[in-house]
């Protein structure tokens, strides 16, 4: 499980301090992208993973474009690297 802690103004311009718990990083990134597409303006996004490590994400990455294809491409690349003979 991954926990997202984020601040921003909702679609009505009201400040919000929110959390989202999801099964993985990808689901949280997609949820935040959906909020941006719905009119939210994010000001701070942090991710807390299962090991209680916190990562601050740059706001610029939430531009309304889905993360699914880039993450899938990255996954394919590292899987290909793992299959290379050593």
Secondary structure, DSSP 8 states (H G I E B T S, - for coil): -EEEEEEEE-TTS-EEEEEEEESSHHHHHHHHHHHHHTT-EEEEEEEE-TT--EEEE-GGG-SS--SHHHHHHHHHHHHHHHHS--
